[in-house]
Amino acid sequence: MKFSIRFNNDLPAGDYVVLAQAAERAGFDQFWVSDDLFLRSAPVILSAVAVATERIEIGAGILNPYTINPAEIAMFAATLDELSGGRFNLGLAAGAAEFLKWVGIAPEKPRTAVIETVRAINALLAGGRAPCAGEFLQWSDEAYLRFTPLRRVPVYLGAMSPNMLRAIGEAADGGLPLLFPPEHYETVMPYIREGAQRAGRDLAGVDIAACIWCSLSEDRAAAEDALKEKIAYYGHALSPLIWDRLNLARADFAPIEQAMMVENDAAKAKALVTPQMLKIGVAGTAQDLLARLEGLAALGVQHLSLGPPLGPDPLAAIEVVGREVLPRFK
């Protein structure tokens, strides 16, 4: 069993070094940081983490080819892999349209854009020249790295929709499907398998991370409050596939989006989060988390990925997971 931990890029930059070192001590295999718009820069954060850790793999989860040109993504991936001694994983996705609209971007043909980006970056990081005649990428034959990458960095695809889930099976080294709620694994895997079968690939070589949200604390109210903050910020940007699994719809999140994004009133937004919405993740004690994770393990999950908020005290949550959760599966 592989274990990873994921953070949003909303904490003070220095916190990530402390959290990554704690995750390394606790036995986690990977440490991922998101690169959501208008928050802190994941490339900068991960550079600091790379030089402050020794064993744990690090990942940018996720970058998108609309706000960052794929050429620059390849440069960043090769450079950070070099800096970390071959410990970098590149997370890619199309990005959430709800957030891209802030900067006037309407992500056209997202699946095509991501697949072409994956193939171009794979070629560049293998020391070759990128394919240049795609629908999304129109590069010349001068598109190649002017230095030798350490290796071809593993590419993980973030996905919520059926088309992007199929793309994991079709073209990626790994997958970061968001399992909100954790039992959503049963919904996403058929799409991933379909993509692999279509491409004639064996999924045994693809690292599928079961990505869930969790918030751990002996104080259940505090754990729920921390999870509510994430739901208030991201709930409206999730996919219909996730909403359906929870018997919810986009309209259920509209008042929350208004309070959080338009009125900038986080307290009001959190107060609008319902008990049904809280089922998106796990809020409670380590034993509550274990119960949900054991269900995933029974379904064949081989990579458990715990995501934000982790708890009202993320550092304490890492230590609890390292002490009470990881040993159960290892």
Backbone hydrogen bonds, N-H to C=O, Kabsch-Sander energy under -0.5 kcal/mol:
donor,donor_aa,acceptor,acceptor_aa,energy
2,K,302,Q,-2.7
4,S,304,L,-2.3
5,I,30,Q,-1.7
6,R,306,L,-2.8
7,F,32,W,-2.0
10,D,8,N,-0.6
15,D,12,P,-1.8
16,Y,12,P,-0.6
16,Y,13,A,-1.1
17,V,13,A,-0.5
17,V,14,G,-0.6
18,V,14,G,-1.1
19,L,15,D,-2.5
20,A,16,Y,-2.8
21,Q,17,V,-2.3
22,A,18,V,-1.9
23,A,19,L,-2.5
24,E,20,A,-2.4
25,R,21,Q,-2.1
26,A,22,A,-2.2
27,G,23,A,-0.9
27,G,24,E,-0.6
28,F,23,A,-2.2
29,D,3,F,-2.9
30,Q,3,F,-1.4
31,F,57,E,-2.0
32,W,5,I,-2.9
33,V,59,G,-2.3
34,S,7,F,-2.4
35,D,62,I,-0.6
39,L,36,D,-1.5
40,R,9,N,-2.3
42,A,40,R,-0.5
45,I,41,S,-2.3
46,L,42,A,-3.2
47,S,43,P,-1.4
48,A,44,V,-1.7
49,V,45,I,-2.2
50,A,46,L,-2.5
51,V,47,S,-1.4
52,A,48,A,-0.8
52,A,49,V,-0.6
53,T,49,V,-0.8
53,T,50,A,-0.6
57,E,29,D,-2.5
58,I,87,R,-2.7
59,G,31,F,-2.3
60,A,89,N,-1.5
61,G,33,V,-2.2
61,G,59,G,-0.7
63,L,91,G,-2.7
68,I,64,N,-1.3
72,E,69,N,-0.9
73,I,69,N,-1.9
74,A,70,P,-2.3
75,M,71,A,-1.9
76,F,72,E,-2.6
77,A,73,I,-2.8
78,A,74,A,-2.5
79,T,75,M,-2.2
80,L,76,F,-2.8
81,D,77,A,-2.0
82,E,78,A,-1.8
83,L,79,T,-2.5
84,S,80,L,-2.2
85,G,82,E,-0.9
86,G,81,D,-3.4
89,N,58,I,-2.5
90,L,154,P,-2.6
91,G,60,A,-1.9
91,G,89,N,-0.6
92,L,90,L,-0.5
92,L,156,Y,-3.0
93,A,63,L,-1.8
99,F,96,A,-1.3
100,L,96,A,-2.5
101,K,97,A,-1.7
102,W,99,F,-1.5
103,V,100,L,-1.5
104,G,101,K,-1.5
105,I,100,L,-2.1
106,A,104,G,-0.5
108,E,106,A,-1.1
113,A,109,K,-2.6
114,V,110,P,-2.4
115,I,111,R,-2.7
116,E,112,T,-2.5
117,T,113,A,-1.8
118,V,114,V,-2.7
119,R,115,I,-2.3
120,A,116,E,-2.3
121,I,117,T,-2.7
122,N,118,V,-2.6
123,A,119,R,-1.9
124,L,120,A,-2.4
125,L,121,I,-2.8
126,A,122,N,-1.0
127,G,124,L,-1.5
128,G,123,A,-2.8
130,A,143,A,-2.1
134,G,137,L,-1.8
138,Q,136,F,-0.6
143,A,140,S,-1.4
144,Y,142,E,-1.4
145,L,128,G,-0.5
153,V,151,R,-0.9
156,Y,90,L,-3.2
156,Y,154,P,-0.5
157,L,174,G,-2.1
158,G,92,L,-3.0
158,G,156,Y,-0.5
159,A,176,L,-1.1
165,L,161,S,-2.4
166,R,162,P,-2.3
167,A,163,N,-1.5
168,I,164,M,-1.1
169,G,165,L,-1.2
170,E,166,R,-1.8
171,A,167,A,-2.7
172,A,167,A,-0.6
172,A,168,I,-1.6
173,D,155,V,-2.5
174,G,155,V,-1.5
175,G,207,D,-2.7
176,L,157,L,-3.2
178,L,159,A,-1.7
179,L,177,P,-0.7
179,L,211,C,-3.3
180,F,178,L,-1.2
184,H,181,P,-2.4
185,Y,182,P,-1.7
186,E,183,E,-1.5
187,T,184,H,-1.3
188,V,184,H,-1.9
189,M,185,Y,-2.0
191,Y,188,V,-0.6
192,I,188,V,-1.7
193,R,189,M,-2.9
194,E,190,P,-2.1
195,G,191,Y,-2.1
196,A,192,I,-2.1
197,Q,193,R,-2.7
198,R,194,E,-2.3
199,A,195,G,-1.7
200,G,196,A,-0.7
200,G,197,Q,-0.7
201,R,196,A,-3.0
203,L,201,R,-0.6
205,G,202,D,-1.6
206,V,203,L,-2.1
207,D,173,D,-2.3
207,D,205,G,-0.5
208,I,206,V,-1.0
209,A,175,G,-2.7
209,A,207,D,-0.7
210,A,208,I,-0.5
210,A,303,H,-3.3
211,C,177,P,-1.3
211,C,209,A,-1.4
212,I,210,A,-0.6
212,I,305,S,-2.5
214,C,307,G,-1.6
215,S,282,V,-2.8
216,L,310,L,-3.2
217,S,284,G,-2.4
220,R,218,E,-1.1
223,A,219,D,-2.1
224,E,220,R,-2.6
225,D,221,A,-2.1
226,A,222,A,-1.9
227,L,223,A,-1.7
228,K,224,E,-2.5
229,E,225,D,-1.3
230,K,226,A,-0.9
231,I,227,L,-2.3
232,A,228,K,-2.8
233,Y,229,E,-1.4
234,Y,230,K,-2.8
235,G,231,I,-2.4
237,A,234,Y,-1.7
238,L,235,G,-1.2
242,I,239,S,-0.8
243,W,239,S,-2.2
244,D,240,P,-3.0
245,R,241,L,-1.3
246,L,242,I,-1.1
246,L,243,W,-0.7
247,N,244,D,-1.5
248,L,243,W,-2.9
252,D,249,A,-1.3
253,F,249,A,-0.6
253,F,250,R,-1.4
254,A,250,R,-0.6
254,A,251,A,-0.8
257,E,253,F,-2.8
258,Q,254,A,-2.3
259,A,255,P,-2.0
260,M,256,I,-2.8
261,M,257,E,-2.8
262,V,257,E,-0.9
262,V,258,Q,-0.9
263,E,258,Q,-2.5
265,D,259,A,-3.3
266,A,264,N,-0.6
269,A,265,D,-2.2
270,K,266,A,-2.6
271,A,267,A,-1.8
272,L,268,K,-0.8
272,L,269,A,-0.9
273,V,270,K,-1.3
278,L,274,T,-1.6
279,K,275,P,-0.6
279,K,276,Q,-1.0
280,I,277,M,-2.1
281,G,278,L,-1.4
282,V,213,W,-1.5
284,G,215,S,-2.5
289,L,285,T,-1.8
290,L,286,A,-2.6
291,A,287,Q,-1.9
292,R,288,D,-1.4
293,L,289,L,-2.6
294,E,290,L,-2.7
295,G,291,A,-0.9
296,L,292,R,-1.3
297,A,293,L,-2.7
298,A,294,E,-2.0
299,L,295,G,-0.8
299,L,296,L,-0.8
300,G,297,A,-1.5
301,V,296,L,-1.8
304,L,2,K,-2.7
305,S,210,A,-2.2
305,S,303,H,-0.5
306,L,4,S,-2.4
306,L,304,L,-0.5
307,G,212,I,-2.3
310,L,214,C,-2.2
310,L,307,G,-1.0
311,G,309,P,-1.4
317,A,313,D,-2.1
318,I,314,P,-2.3
319,E,315,L,-1.8
320,V,316,A,-2.2
321,V,317,A,-2.6
322,G,318,I,-2.5
323,R,319,E,-1.6
324,E,320,V,-3.2
325,V,320,V,-0.6
325,V,321,V,-1.8
326,L,321,V,-2.6
328,R,325,V,-0.8
329,F,325,V,-1.0
329,F,326,L,-0.7
330,K,326,L,-2.8
